[in-house]
């Protein structure tokens, strides 16, 4: 089984922009923002589910899709 997926070029561009935006905010100290704790506590469950998959050597697309369904 391959460890790659095909996505539309526009989706790839959006992901890159989002990643660069996040890194820029982190470098700017957004983690010191008064509302960061509230925002993270109220993040969708899918974020935590996806983070749990990070680094899993047996990661599959099905695991990601299941994590995205978390409410």
GIMO-V683083 format. One record per helix or strand. SS is the DSSP state (2 for helix, 1 for strand). FROM is the first residue (numbers start at 1). TO is the last residue. If there is no record, write none. Layout:
ss=<SS & SS>
from=<FROM & FROM>
to=<TO & TO>
This chain:
ss=<2 & 2 & 2 & 2 & 2>
from=<9 & 30 & 36 & 45 & 61>
to=<27 & 32 & 41 & 53 & 68>
